[in-house]
Amino acid sequence: MASKYFKIYQKGKEVIQTLKGTGKKTKGYMEKDPNVRAGIAKGLKEHRKSESHKTYKKIMKKLDKNLDLSYLKGTVLKD
């Protein structure tokens, strides 16, 4: 029986079962256990709702607004 986490397809006579959502990999080891992946997602959601993360985002937004690099425009030489 297929799970919502796995994609099943047939290649010749053999049936192949692969994880969904693991096609685009940036770096590091991909967890394959659905329970672990669900825990990571839950922790990430909680982190984004936390007060410390919101404070950090406000500070970064303020810094980005004050950071003006327009004086460097055109100074980078092409090789």
C-alpha positions as CSV (number, residue, x, y, z in Angstrom):
1,M,0.0,0.0,0.0
2,A,1.3,3.4,-0.9
3,S,2.0,6.1,1.7
4,K,1.6,9.8,1.2
5,Y,5.3,10.1,1.7
6,F,6.3,7.7,-1.1
7,K,5.9,7.5,-4.8
8,I,5.6,4.1,-6.4
9,Y,6.3,3.3,-10.0
10,Q,7.2,0.3,-12.1
11,K,10.5,0.0,-13.9
12,G,10.4,-3.1,-16.0
13,K,9.3,-5.9,-13.8
14,E,10.4,-4.4,-10.5
15,V,8.4,-2.0,-8.4
16,I,10.3,1.0,-7.2
17,Q,9.4,3.1,-4.1
18,T,10.9,6.5,-3.7
19,L,10.4,9.4,-1.3
20,K,8.4,12.4,-2.5
21,G,9.8,15.8,-2.2
22,T,13.5,14.9,-2.2
23,G,14.3,15.8,-5.8
24,K,15.8,19.2,-5.0
25,K,18.6,18.8,-2.6
26,T,20.9,21.7,-1.6
27,K,23.3,20.1,0.8
28,G,23.5,17.7,3.6
29,Y,21.8,14.4,4.5
30,M,18.1,14.0,3.7
31,E,16.1,12.4,6.4
32,K,14.1,9.5,5.1
33,D,12.0,8.7,8.1
34,P,8.6,10.4,7.8
35,N,8.2,10.8,11.5
36,V,11.6,12.6,11.7
37,R,10.7,14.9,8.8
38,A,7.4,15.7,10.4
39,G,9.2,16.6,13.6
40,I,11.6,18.9,11.8
41,A,8.8,20.7,10.0
42,K,6.9,21.1,13.3
43,G,10.0,22.6,15.0
44,L,10.6,25.0,12.1
45,K,7.0,26.2,12.3
46,E,7.3,26.8,16.0
47,H,10.6,28.6,15.5
48,R,9.1,31.0,12.9
49,K,6.3,31.8,15.3
50,S,8.7,32.5,18.2
51,E,9.3,36.0,19.5
52,S,13.1,35.7,19.1
53,H,12.7,35.0,15.4
54,K,10.4,37.9,14.9
55,T,12.8,40.2,16.7
56,Y,15.6,39.0,14.5
57,K,13.6,39.6,11.3
58,K,12.8,43.2,12.5
59,I,16.5,43.9,13.2
60,M,17.6,42.5,9.8
61,K,14.9,44.5,8.0
62,K,16.0,47.7,9.7
63,L,19.7,47.0,8.8
64,D,18.9,46.3,5.2
65,K,17.0,49.5,4.9
66,N,19.9,51.5,6.3
67,L,22.5,49.7,4.2
68,D,23.0,51.8,1.1
69,L,25.6,50.5,-1.4
70,S,24.6,52.8,-4.3
71,Y,28.0,54.5,-4.1
72,L,29.6,51.2,-5.2
73,K,27.5,51.0,-8.4
74,G,29.7,50.7,-11.5
75,T,32.9,50.2,-9.6
76,V,33.2,46.5,-10.2
77,L,35.3,45.9,-13.2
78,K,34.5,43.2,-15.8
79,D,37.2,40.7,-16.6
